[in-house]
């Protein structure tokens, strides 16, 4: 199935880039690992759902997606602070999330 929304394409790339990194994390961080994976797929599901809504209902779901993306960034930040991922990896992840947020804000206008 072809996705026409650029946000969906970019977010799928994000999942494909970083899912394996999260899966390979040490099991000492099982809780945060699970939260990241669940949040990643929850965001994708919310984007698909929001794209089907009319303009009036769409804004609330888009705000919900923003919150989840910020939480996802926080989870990765915690992994960086615990020295589980490198600073360079965290910066790349953060830049990708910022790009996704920009696409989301553009979609909201």
Biopython code that builds the backbone (N, CA, C, O; Angstrom):
import numpy as np
from Bio.PDB.StructureBuilder import StructureBuilder

atoms = [
    (1, "UNK", "N", (0.850, -1.170, 0.000)),
    (1, "UNK", "CA", (0.000, 0.000, 0.000)),
    (1, "UNK", "C", (0.902, 1.241, 0.000)),
    (1, "UNK", "O", (1.812, 1.361, 0.821)),
    (2, "UNK", "N", (0.639, 2.137, -0.913)),
    (2, "UNK", "CA", (1.438, 3.354, -1.064)),
    (2, "UNK", "C", (0.897, 4.459, -0.157)),
    (2, "UNK", "O", (-0.293, 4.775, -0.183)),
    (3, "UNK", "N", (1.790, 5.039, 0.644)),
    (3, "UNK", "CA", (1.414, 6.151, 1.520)),
    (3, "UNK", "C", (1.729, 7.460, 0.823)),
    (3, "UNK", "O", (2.848, 7.672, 0.357)),
    (4, "UNK", "N", (0.741, 8.333, 0.754)),
    (4, "UNK", "CA", (0.932, 9.609, 0.076)),
    (4, "UNK", "C", (1.390, 10.702, 1.038)),
    (4, "UNK", "O", (1.986, 11.691, 0.611)),
    (5, "UNK", "N", (1.122, 10.536, 2.303)),
    (5, "UNK", "CA", (1.490, 11.541, 3.288)),
    (5, "UNK", "C", (2.985, 11.423, 3.594)),
    (5, "UNK", "O", (3.455, 10.365, 4.013)),
    (6, "UNK", "N", (3.722, 12.501, 3.386)),
    (6, "UNK", "CA", (5.171, 12.493, 3.589)),
    (6, "UNK", "C", (5.512, 12.163, 5.036)),
    (6, "UNK", "O", (6.510, 11.492, 5.300)),
    (7, "UNK", "N", (4.699, 12.623, 5.967)),
    (7, "UNK", "CA", (4.925, 12.354, 7.383)),
    (7, "UNK", "C", (4.962, 10.851, 7.658)),
    (7, "UNK", "O", (5.803, 10.381, 8.423)),
    (8, "UNK", "N", (4.067, 10.110, 7.048)),
    (8, "UNK", "CA", (4.027, 8.657, 7.244)),
    (8, "UNK", "C", (5.299, 8.008, 6.684)),
    (8, "UNK", "O", (5.884, 7.132, 7.321)),
    (9, "UNK", "N", (5.717, 8.438, 5.502)),
    (9, "UNK", "CA", (6.930, 7.886, 4.904)),
    (9, "UNK", "C", (8.145, 8.156, 5.789)),
    (9, "UNK", "O", (8.957, 7.265, 6.036)),
    (10, "UNK", "N", (8.256, 9.390, 6.259)),
    (10, "UNK", "CA", (9.398, 9.770, 7.095)),
    (10, "UNK", "C", (9.383, 9.016, 8.423)),
    (10, "UNK", "O", (10.428, 8.589, 8.914)),
    (11, "UNK", "N", (8.192, 8.854, 9.000)),
    (11, "UNK", "CA", (8.107, 8.160, 10.280)),
    (11, "UNK", "C", (8.409, 6.666, 10.130)),
    (11, "UNK", "O", (9.021, 6.068, 11.016)),
    (12, "UNK", "N", (7.990, 6.069, 9.034)),
    (12, "UNK", "CA", (8.325, 4.665, 8.787)),
    (12, "UNK", "C", (9.834, 4.488, 8.654)),
    (12, "UNK", "O", (10.393, 3.505, 9.141)),
    (13, "UNK", "N", (10.489, 5.434, 7.999)),
    (13, "UNK", "CA", (11.953, 5.396, 7.910)),
    (13, "UNK", "C", (12.580, 5.473, 9.292)),
    (13, "UNK", "O", (13.557, 4.780, 9.579)),
    (14, "UNK", "N", (12.017, 6.315, 10.143)),
    (14, "UNK", "CA", (12.512, 6.442, 11.512)),
    (14, "UNK", "C", (12.415, 5.104, 12.241)),
    (14, "UNK", "O", (13.370, 4.672, 12.887)),
    (15, "UNK", "N", (11.275, 4.461, 12.135)),
    (15, "UNK", "CA", (11.098, 3.157, 12.793)),
    (15, "UNK", "C", (12.109, 2.150, 12.250)),
    (15, "UNK", "O", (12.743, 1.428, 13.019)),
    (16, "UNK", "N", (12.258, 2.101, 10.937)),
    (16, "UNK", "CA", (13.191, 1.144, 10.336)),
    (16, "UNK", "C", (14.643, 1.410, 10.743)),
    (16, "UNK", "O", (15.433, 0.476, 10.886)),
    (17, "UNK", "N", (14.985, 2.670, 10.927)),
    (17, "UNK", "CA", (16.359, 3.015, 11.323)),
    (17, "UNK", "C", (16.679, 2.608, 12.755)),
    (17, "UNK", "O", (17.770, 2.108, 13.031)),
    (18, "UNK", "N", (15.733, 2.819, 13.667)),
    (18, "UNK", "CA", (16.064, 2.734, 15.092)),
    (18, "UNK", "C", (15.412, 1.594, 15.853)),
    (18, "UNK", "O", (15.716, 1.396, 17.029)),
    (19, "UNK", "N", (14.537, 0.851, 15.229)),
    (19, "UNK", "CA", (13.903, -0.263, 15.927)),
    (19, "UNK", "C", (14.935, -1.323, 16.321)),
    (19, "UNK", "O", (14.903, -1.837, 17.439)),
    (20, "UNK", "N", (15.824, -1.639, 15.428)),
    (20, "UNK", "CA", (16.832, -2.656, 15.719)),
    (20, "UNK", "C", (17.761, -2.201, 16.841)),
    (20, "UNK", "O", (18.164, -3.009, 17.678)),
    (21, "UNK", "N", (18.100, -0.924, 16.862)),
    (21, "UNK", "CA", (18.929, -0.389, 17.945)),
    (21, "UNK", "C", (18.244, -0.610, 19.290)),
    (21, "UNK", "O", (18.889, -0.996, 20.265)),
    (22, "UNK", "N", (16.948, -0.366, 19.339)),
    (22, "UNK", "CA", (16.193, -0.525, 20.586)),
    (22, "UNK", "C", (16.051, -1.994, 20.954)),
    (22, "UNK", "O", (16.191, -2.357, 22.122)),
    (23, "UNK", "N", (15.781, -2.824, 19.988)),
    (23, "UNK", "CA", (15.609, -4.256, 20.258)),
    (23, "UNK", "C", (16.892, -4.864, 20.826)),
    (23, "UNK", "O", (16.839, -5.758, 21.671)),
    (24, "UNK", "N", (18.027, -4.384, 20.365)),
    (24, "UNK", "CA", (19.314, -4.940, 20.803)),
    (24, "UNK", "C", (19.815, -4.353, 22.115)),
    (24, "UNK", "O", (20.934, -4.654, 22.531)),
    (25, "UNK", "N", (19.029, -3.536, 22.763)),
    (25, "UNK", "CA", (19.448, -2.977, 24.049)),
    (25, "UNK", "C", (19.531, -4.084, 25.104)),
    (25, "UNK", "O", (18.862, -5.113, 25.011)),
    (26, "UNK", "N", (20.352, -3.842, 26.079)),
    (26, "UNK", "CA", (20.523, -4.757, 27.187)),
    (26, "UNK", "C", (19.179, -4.962, 27.905)),
    (26, "UNK", "O", (18.383, -4.029, 28.008)),
    (27, "UNK", "N", (18.934, -6.151, 28.388)),
    (27, "UNK", "CA", (17.667, -6.439, 29.071)),
    (27, "UNK", "C", (17.537, -5.754, 30.430)),
    (27, "UNK", "O", (16.470, -5.804, 31.042)),
    (28, "UNK", "N", (18.595, -5.120, 30.904)),
    (28, "UNK", "CA", (18.479, -4.317, 32.124)),
    (28, "UNK", "C", (17.540, -3.136, 31.907)),
    (28, "UNK", "O", (16.986, -2.583, 32.857)),
    (29, "UNK", "N", (17.374, -2.763, 30.656)),
    (29, "UNK", "CA", (16.524, -1.626, 30.305)),
    (29, "UNK", "C", (15.256, -2.099, 29.586)),
    (29, "UNK", "O", (14.753, -1.444, 28.673)),
    (30, "UNK", "N", (14.771, -3.230, 30.020)),
    (30, "UNK", "CA", (13.619, -3.845, 29.359)),
    (30, "UNK", "C", (12.378, -2.958, 29.380)),
    (30, "UNK", "O", (11.640, -2.900, 28.396)),
    (31, "UNK", "N", (12.146, -2.273, 30.485)),
    (31, "UNK", "CA", (10.959, -1.421, 30.602)),
    (31, "UNK", "C", (10.998, -0.269, 29.595)),
    (31, "UNK", "O", (10.027, -0.030, 28.877)),
    (32, "UNK", "N", (12.102, 0.426, 29.551)),
    (32, "UNK", "CA", (12.202, 1.565, 28.642)),
    (32, "UNK", "C", (12.234, 1.097, 27.184)),
    (32, "UNK", "O", (11.735, 1.780, 26.289)),
    (33, "UNK", "N", (12.819, -0.059, 26.965)),
    (33, "UNK", "CA", (12.848, -0.662, 25.634)),
    (33, "UNK", "C", (11.422, -0.945, 25.150)),
    (33, "UNK", "O", (11.062, -0.629, 24.016)),
    (34, "UNK", "N", (10.633, -1.538, 26.020)),
    (34, "UNK", "CA", (9.239, -1.835, 25.691)),
    (34, "UNK", "C", (8.444, -0.557, 25.453)),
    (34, "UNK", "O", (7.643, -0.479, 24.522)),
    (35, "UNK", "N", (8.669, 0.438, 26.295)),
    (35, "UNK", "CA", (7.972, 1.711, 26.127)),
    (35, "UNK", "C", (8.303, 2.363, 24.789)),
    (35, "UNK", "O", (7.419, 2.898, 24.120)),
    (36, "UNK", "N", (9.556, 2.320, 24.406)),
    (36, "UNK", "CA", (9.961, 2.933, 23.141)),
    (36, "UNK", "C", (9.291, 2.229, 21.966)),
    (36, "UNK", "O", (8.717, 2.882, 21.094)),
    (37, "UNK", "N", (9.360, 0.915, 21.941)),
    (37, "UNK", "CA", (8.762, 0.156, 20.834)),
    (37, "UNK", "C", (7.256, 0.405, 20.769)),
    (37, "UNK", "O", (6.713, 0.658, 19.693)),
    (38, "UNK", "N", (6.584, 0.333, 21.914)),
    (38, "UNK", "CA", (5.140, 0.568, 21.940)),
    (38, "UNK", "C", (4.786, 1.974, 21.483)),
    (38, "UNK", "O", (3.829, 2.164, 20.732)),
    (39, "UNK", "N", (5.553, 2.955, 21.931)),
    (39, "UNK", "CA", (5.287, 4.336, 21.560)),
    (39, "UNK", "C", (5.534, 4.558, 20.072)),
    (39, "UNK", "O", (4.779, 5.276, 19.417)),
    (40, "UNK", "N", (6.579, 3.950, 19.541)),
    (40, "UNK", "CA", (6.883, 4.099, 18.113)),
    (40, "UNK", "C", (5.715, 3.625, 17.251)),
    (40, "UNK", "O", (5.307, 4.314, 16.316)),
    (41, "UNK", "N", (5.191, 2.466, 17.565)),
    (41, "UNK", "CA", (4.091, 1.933, 16.759)),
    (41, "UNK", "C", (2.770, 2.632, 17.067)),
    (41, "UNK", "O", (1.911, 2.744, 16.193)),
    (42, "UNK", "N", (2.605, 3.094, 18.281)),
    (42, "UNK", "CA", (1.408, 3.850, 18.642)),
    (42, "UNK", "C", (1.338, 5.165, 17.865)),
    (42, "UNK", "O", (0.265, 5.579, 17.426)),
    (43, "UNK", "N", (2.480, 5.811, 17.702)),
    (43, "UNK", "CA", (2.529, 7.058, 16.933)),
    (43, "UNK", "C", (2.148, 6.798, 15.482)),
    (43, "UNK", "O", (1.366, 7.553, 14.903)),
    (44, "UNK", "N", (2.691, 5.741, 14.890)),
    (44, "UNK", "CA", (2.360, 5.410, 13.504)),
    (44, "UNK", "C", (0.868, 5.139, 13.357)),
    (44, "UNK", "O", (0.236, 5.601, 12.407)),
    (45, "UNK", "N", (0.323, 4.404, 14.283)),
    (45, "UNK", "CA", (-1.117, 4.123, 14.260)),
    (45, "UNK", "C", (-1.926, 5.407, 14.373)),
    (45, "UNK", "O", (-2.917, 5.583, 13.664)),
    (46, "UNK", "N", (-1.507, 6.305, 15.261)),
    (46, "UNK", "CA", (-2.219, 7.585, 15.431)),
    (46, "UNK", "C", (-2.123, 8.456, 14.178)),
    (46, "UNK", "O", (-3.077, 9.153, 13.834)),
    (47, "UNK", "N", (-0.985, 8.421, 13.499)),
    (47, "UNK", "CA", (-0.847, 9.202, 12.261)),
    (47, "UNK", "C", (-1.809, 8.683, 11.206)),
    (47, "UNK", "O", (-2.499, 9.464, 10.550)),
    (48, "UNK", "N", (-1.857, 7.360, 11.040)),
    (48, "UNK", "CA", (-2.801, 6.775, 10.081)),
    (48, "UNK", "C", (-4.240, 7.152, 10.432)),
    (48, "UNK", "O", (-5.010, 7.555, 9.560)),
    (49, "UNK", "N", (-4.596, 7.023, 11.699)),
    (49, "UNK", "CA", (-5.955, 7.320, 12.129)),
    (49, "UNK", "C", (-6.281, 8.794, 11.920)),
    (49, "UNK", "O", (-7.355, 9.132, 11.421)),
    (50, "UNK", "N", (-5.363, 9.662, 12.297)),
    (50, "UNK", "CA", (-5.591, 11.102, 12.189)),
    (50, "UNK", "C", (-5.770, 11.512, 10.738)),
    (50, "UNK", "O", (-6.545, 12.423, 10.445)),
    (51, "UNK", "N", (-5.076, 10.866, 9.841)),
    (51, "UNK", "CA", (-5.188, 11.191, 8.423)),
    (51, "UNK", "C", (-6.585, 10.904, 7.875)),
    (51, "UNK", "O", (-6.976, 11.471, 6.854)),
    (52, "UNK", "N", (-7.331, 10.037, 8.536)),
    (52, "UNK", "CA", (-8.684, 9.699, 8.090)),
    (52, "UNK", "C", (-9.750, 10.645, 8.634)),
    (52, "UNK", "O", (-10.878, 10.652, 8.141)),
    (53, "UNK", "N", (-9.407, 11.437, 9.636)),
    (53, "UNK", "CA", (-10.386, 12.310, 10.280)),
    (53, "UNK", "C", (-10.599, 13.592, 9.492)),
    (53, "UNK", "O", (-9.748, 14.010, 8.707)),
    (54, "UNK", "N", (-11.764, 14.210, 9.722)),
    (54, "UNK", "CA", (-11.985, 15.521, 9.123)),
    (54, "UNK", "C", (-11.199, 16.582, 9.893)),
    (54, "UNK", "O", (-10.696, 16.318, 10.985)),
    (55, "UNK", "N", (-11.098, 17.763, 9.329)),
    (55, "UNK", "CA", (-10.211, 18.803, 9.844)),
    (55, "UNK", "C", (-10.513, 19.189, 11.289)),
    (55, "UNK", "O", (-9.585, 19.459, 12.051)),
    (56, "UNK", "N", (-11.781, 19.223, 11.685)),
    (56, "UNK", "CA", (-12.143, 19.647, 13.039)),
    (56, "UNK", "C", (-11.638, 18.680, 14.107)),
    (56, "UNK", "O", (-11.166, 19.115, 15.157)),
    (57, "UNK", "N", (-11.729, 17.405, 13.858)),
    (57, "UNK", "CA", (-11.314, 16.394, 14.835)),
    (57, "UNK", "C", (-9.814, 16.116, 14.789)),
    (57, "UNK", "O", (-9.245, 15.591, 15.746)),
    (58, "UNK", "N", (-9.184, 16.464, 13.688)),
    (58, "UNK", "CA", (-7.783, 16.132, 13.463)),
    (58, "UNK", "C", (-6.832, 16.818, 14.437)),
    (58, "UNK", "O", (-5.839, 16.217, 14.847)),
    (59, "UNK", "N", (-7.111, 18.056, 14.812)),
    (59, "UNK", "CA", (-6.194, 18.857, 15.643)),
    (59, "UNK", "C", (-5.882, 18.186, 16.980)),
    (59, "UNK", "O", (-4.723, 18.148, 17.395)),
    (60, "UNK", "N", (-6.891, 17.664, 17.648)),
    (60, "UNK", "CA", (-6.654, 17.030, 18.953)),
    (60, "UNK", "C", (-5.740, 15.808, 18.834)),
    (60, "UNK", "O", (-4.861, 15.610, 19.673)),
    (61, "UNK", "N", (-5.938, 15.003, 17.812)),
    (61, "UNK", "CA", (-5.096, 13.822, 17.631)),
    (61, "UNK", "C", (-3.678, 14.220, 17.244)),
    (61, "UNK", "O", (-2.715, 13.562, 17.638)),
    (62, "UNK", "N", (-3.548, 15.297, 16.473)),
    (62, "UNK", "CA", (-2.210, 15.759, 16.109)),
    (62, "UNK", "C", (-1.452, 16.236, 17.347)),
    (62, "UNK", "O", (-0.249, 16.004, 17.468)),
    (63, "UNK", "N", (-2.142, 16.889, 18.250)),
    (63, "UNK", "CA", (-1.511, 17.305, 19.508)),
    (63, "UNK", "C", (-1.074, 16.091, 20.326)),
    (63, "UNK", "O", (-0.012, 16.096, 20.947)),
    (64, "UNK", "N", (-1.905, 15.057, 20.317)),
    (64, "UNK", "CA", (-1.577, 13.815, 21.021)),
    (64, "UNK", "C", (-0.318, 13.182, 20.429)),
    (64, "UNK", "O", (0.512, 12.646, 21.165)),
    (65, "UNK", "N", (-0.174, 13.241, 19.116)),
    (65, "UNK", "CA", (1.010, 12.702, 18.448)),
    (65, "UNK", "C", (2.248, 13.497, 18.862)),
    (65, "UNK", "O", (3.311, 12.917, 19.081)),
    (66, "UNK", "N", (2.116, 14.817, 18.969)),
    (66, "UNK", "CA", (3.234, 15.668, 19.397)),
    (66, "UNK", "C", (3.715, 15.246, 20.781)),
    (66, "UNK", "O", (4.917, 15.136, 21.020)),
    (67, "UNK", "N", (2.787, 15.015, 21.676)),
    (67, "UNK", "CA", (3.143, 14.594, 23.040)),
    (67, "UNK", "C", (3.881, 13.262, 23.008)),
    (67, "UNK", "O", (4.879, 13.097, 23.709)),
    (68, "UNK", "N", (3.416, 12.324, 22.218)),
    (68, "UNK", "CA", (4.063, 11.012, 22.146)),
    (68, "UNK", "C", (5.465, 11.115, 21.548)),
    (68, "UNK", "O", (6.374, 10.404, 21.977)),
    (69, "UNK", "N", (5.644, 11.986, 20.571)),
    (69, "UNK", "CA", (6.972, 12.164, 19.985)),
    (69, "UNK", "C", (7.924, 12.766, 21.015)),
    (69, "UNK", "O", (9.089, 12.375, 21.094)),
    (70, "UNK", "N", (7.431, 13.709, 21.797)),
    (70, "UNK", "CA", (8.271, 14.299, 22.850)),
    (70, "UNK", "C", (8.615, 13.273, 23.921)),
    (70, "UNK", "O", (9.721, 13.293, 24.462)),
    (71, "UNK", "N", (7.690, 12.383, 24.231)),
    (71, "UNK", "CA", (7.984, 11.307, 25.182)),
    (71, "UNK", "C", (9.024, 10.348, 24.603)),
    (71, "UNK", "O", (9.916, 9.890, 25.318)),
    (72, "UNK", "N", (8.911, 10.049, 23.327)),
    (72, "UNK", "CA", (9.874, 9.187, 22.665)),
    (72, "UNK", "C", (11.272, 9.800, 22.746)),
    (72, "UNK", "O", (12.248, 9.099, 23.013)),
    (73, "UNK", "N", (11.359, 11.094, 22.518)),
    (73, "UNK", "CA", (12.638, 11.788, 22.651)),
    (73, "UNK", "C", (13.164, 11.678, 24.088)),
    (73, "UNK", "O", (14.360, 11.482, 24.301)),
    (74, "UNK", "N", (12.280, 11.803, 25.052)),
    (74, "UNK", "CA", (12.678, 11.695, 26.454)),
    (74, "UNK", "C", (13.224, 10.304, 26.764)),
    (74, "UNK", "O", (14.222, 10.180, 27.474)),
    (75, "UNK", "N", (12.586, 9.260, 26.245)),
    (75, "UNK", "CA", (13.068, 7.895, 26.478)),
    (75, "UNK", "C", (14.486, 7.717, 25.929)),
    (75, "UNK", "O", (15.352, 7.143, 26.589)),
    (76, "UNK", "N", (14.706, 8.215, 24.721)),
    (76, "UNK", "CA", (16.047, 8.111, 24.144)),
    (76, "UNK", "C", (17.053, 8.955, 24.920)),
    (76, "UNK", "O", (18.215, 8.572, 25.061)),
    (77, "UNK", "N", (16.608, 10.090, 25.417)),
    (77, "UNK", "CA", (17.483, 10.932, 26.227)),
    (77, "UNK", "C", (17.914, 10.190, 27.495)),
    (77, "UNK", "O", (19.073, 10.264, 27.900)),
    (78, "UNK", "N", (16.981, 9.480, 28.110)),
    (78, "UNK", "CA", (17.316, 8.695, 29.303)),
    (78, "UNK", "C", (18.349, 7.613, 28.966)),
    (78, "UNK", "O", (19.274, 7.373, 29.743)),
    (79, "UNK", "N", (18.195, 6.976, 27.834)),
    (79, "UNK", "CA", (19.175, 5.969, 27.421)),
    (79, "UNK", "C", (20.545, 6.604, 27.222)),
    (79, "UNK", "O", (21.570, 6.011, 27.558)),
    (80, "UNK", "N", (20.553, 7.809, 26.675)),
    (80, "UNK", "CA", (21.824, 8.520, 26.510)),
    (80, "UNK", "C", (22.423, 8.865, 27.870)),
    (80, "UNK", "O", (23.628, 8.709, 28.070)),
    (81, "UNK", "N", (21.612, 9.324, 28.791)),
    (81, "UNK", "CA", (22.107, 9.690, 30.119)),
    (81, "UNK", "C", (22.610, 8.463, 30.891)),
    (81, "UNK", "O", (23.553, 8.561, 31.676)),
    (82, "UNK", "N", (21.980, 7.324, 30.663)),
    (82, "UNK", "CA", (22.442, 6.086, 31.300)),
    (82, "UNK", "C", (23.643, 5.489, 30.569)),
    (82, "UNK", "O", (24.154, 4.436, 30.952)),
    (83, "UNK", "N", (24.084, 6.169, 29.520)),
    (83, "UNK", "CA", (25.233, 5.743, 28.709)),
    (83, "UNK", "C", (24.990, 4.399, 28.022)),
    (83, "UNK", "O", (25.900, 3.586, 27.857)),
    (84, "UNK", "N", (23.743, 4.196, 27.631)),
    (84, "UNK", "CA", (23.385, 2.981, 26.896)),
    (84, "UNK", "C", (23.562, 3.221, 25.404)),
    (84, "UNK", "O", (23.971, 2.317, 24.675)),
    (85, "UNK", "N", (23.257, 4.437, 24.943)),
    (85, "UNK", "CA", (23.498, 4.802, 23.554)),
    (85, "UNK", "C", (24.494, 5.960, 23.526)),
    (85, "UNK", "O", (24.615, 6.717, 24.489)),
    (86, "UNK", "N", (25.184, 6.079, 22.438)),
    (86, "UNK", "CA", (26.187, 7.126, 22.277)),
    (86, "UNK", "C", (25.519, 8.477, 22.032)),
    (86, "UNK", "O", (24.373, 8.554, 21.590)),
    (87, "UNK", "N", (26.256, 9.521, 22.326)),
    (87, "UNK", "CA", (25.745, 10.877, 22.098)),
    (87, "UNK", "C", (25.463, 11.097, 20.614)),
    (87, "UNK", "O", (24.468, 11.732, 20.265)),
    (88, "UNK", "N", (26.309, 10.589, 19.751)),
    (88, "UNK", "CA", (26.090, 10.750, 18.309)),
    (88, "UNK", "C", (24.784, 10.079, 17.869)),
    (88, "UNK", "O", (24.054, 10.620, 17.039)),
    (89, "UNK", "N", (24.494, 8.898, 18.431)),
    (89, "UNK", "CA", (23.222, 8.226, 18.120)),
    (89, "UNK", "C", (22.046, 9.040, 18.615)),
    (89, "UNK", "O", (21.047, 9.198, 17.914)),
    (90, "UNK", "N", (22.169, 9.553, 19.824)),
    (90, "UNK", "CA", (21.067, 10.358, 20.368)),
    (90, "UNK", "C", (20.839, 11.605, 19.523)),
    (90, "UNK", "O", (19.691, 11.976, 19.277)),
    (91, "UNK", "N", (21.898, 12.252, 19.079)),
    (91, "UNK", "CA", (21.749, 13.457, 18.255)),
    (91, "UNK", "C", (21.064, 13.146, 16.932)),
    (91, "UNK", "O", (20.228, 13.921, 16.465)),
    (92, "UNK", "N", (21.416, 12.012, 16.326)),
    (92, "UNK", "CA", (20.766, 11.605, 15.075)),
    (92, "UNK", "C", (19.286, 11.328, 15.304)),
    (92, "UNK", "O", (18.442, 11.745, 14.511)),
    (93, "UNK", "N", (18.979, 10.633, 16.375)),
    (93, "UNK", "CA", (17.585, 10.327, 16.705)),
    (93, "UNK", "C", (16.816, 11.620, 16.947)),
    (93, "UNK", "O", (15.698, 11.793, 16.462)),
    (94, "UNK", "N", (17.429, 12.519, 17.700)),
    (94, "UNK", "CA", (16.794, 13.789, 18.014)),
    (94, "UNK", "C", (16.529, 14.600, 16.755)),
    (94, "UNK", "O", (15.453, 15.183, 16.617)),
    (95, "UNK", "N", (17.487, 14.652, 15.834)),
    (95, "UNK", "CA", (17.295, 15.383, 14.578)),
    (95, "UNK", "C", (16.176, 14.766, 13.740)),
    (95, "UNK", "O", (15.401, 15.485, 13.109)),
    (96, "UNK", "N", (16.094, 13.442, 13.734)),
    (96, "UNK", "CA", (15.009, 12.780, 13.009)),
    (96, "UNK", "C", (13.655, 13.109, 13.624)),
    (96, "UNK", "O", (12.682, 13.339, 12.906)),
    (97, "UNK", "N", (13.594, 13.132, 14.952)),
    (97, "UNK", "CA", (12.329, 13.462, 15.614)),
    (97, "UNK", "C", (11.949, 14.923, 15.371)),
    (97, "UNK", "O", (10.767, 15.235, 15.226)),
    (98, "UNK", "N", (12.925, 15.813, 15.324)),
    (98, "UNK", "CA", (12.640, 17.216, 15.026)),
    (98, "UNK", "C", (12.084, 17.352, 13.612)),
    (98, "UNK", "O", (11.139, 18.109, 13.389)),
    (99, "UNK", "N", (12.657, 16.632, 12.665)),
    (99, "UNK", "CA", (12.147, 16.643, 11.291)),
    (99, "UNK", "C", (10.701, 16.160, 11.250)),
    (99, "UNK", "O", (9.864, 16.743, 10.561)),
    (100, "UNK", "N", (10.416, 15.107, 11.981)),
    (100, "UNK", "CA", (9.053, 14.570, 12.028)),
    (100, "UNK", "C", (8.107, 15.586, 12.658)),
    (100, "UNK", "O", (6.986, 15.764, 12.181)),
    (101, "UNK", "N", (8.542, 16.249, 13.716)),
    (101, "UNK", "CA", (7.715, 17.284, 14.338)),
    (101, "UNK", "C", (7.448, 18.435, 13.373)),
    (101, "UNK", "O", (6.332, 18.953, 13.329)),
    (102, "UNK", "N", (8.446, 18.839, 12.604)),
    (102, "UNK", "CA", (8.251, 19.911, 11.623)),
    (102, "UNK", "C", (7.220, 19.511, 10.576)),
    (102, "UNK", "O", (6.359, 20.309, 10.205)),
    (103, "UNK", "N", (7.313, 18.269, 10.103)),
    (103, "UNK", "CA", (6.316, 17.768, 9.139)),
    (103, "UNK", "C", (4.922, 17.762, 9.772)),
    (103, "UNK", "O", (3.934, 18.097, 9.118)),
    (104, "UNK", "N", (4.854, 17.387, 11.025)),
    (104, "UNK", "CA", (3.572, 17.346, 11.728)),
    (104, "UNK", "C", (2.996, 18.750, 11.892)),
    (104, "UNK", "O", (1.802, 18.959, 11.678)),
    (105, "UNK", "N", (3.836, 19.711, 12.269)),
    (105, "UNK", "CA", (3.357, 21.084, 12.400)),
    (105, "UNK", "C", (2.919, 21.657, 11.054)),
    (105, "UNK", "O", (1.962, 22.428, 10.987)),
    (106, "UNK", "N", (3.621, 21.281, 9.982)),
    (106, "UNK", "CA", (3.211, 21.703, 8.649)),
    (106, "UNK", "C", (1.872, 21.110, 8.252)),
    (106, "UNK", "O", (1.074, 21.753, 7.570)),
    (107, "UNK", "N", (1.632, 19.883, 8.682)),
    (107, "UNK", "CA", (0.366, 19.210, 8.391)),
    (107, "UNK", "C", (-0.778, 19.857, 9.183)),
    (107, "UNK", "O", (-1.924, 19.857, 8.735)),
    (108, "UNK", "N", (-0.466, 20.395, 10.336)),
    (108, "UNK", "CA", (-1.492, 20.992, 11.186)),
    (108, "UNK", "C", (-2.016, 22.322, 10.622)),
    (108, "UNK", "O", (-3.134, 22.727, 10.941)),
    (109, "UNK", "N", (-1.226, 22.996, 9.796)),
    (109, "UNK", "CA", (-1.664, 24.292, 9.258)),
    (109, "UNK", "C", (-2.683, 24.168, 8.188)),
    (109, "UNK", "O", (-3.138, 25.176, 7.648)),
]
sb = StructureBuilder()
sb.init_structure("model")
sb.init_model(0)
sb.init_chain("A")
sb.init_seg("    ")
for serial, (resi, resn, name, xyz) in enumerate(atoms, 1):
    if name == "N":
        sb.init_residue(resn, " ", resi, " ")
    sb.init_atom(name, np.array(xyz, "f"), 0.0, 1.0, " ", f" {name:<3s}", serial, name[0])
structure = sb.get_structure()
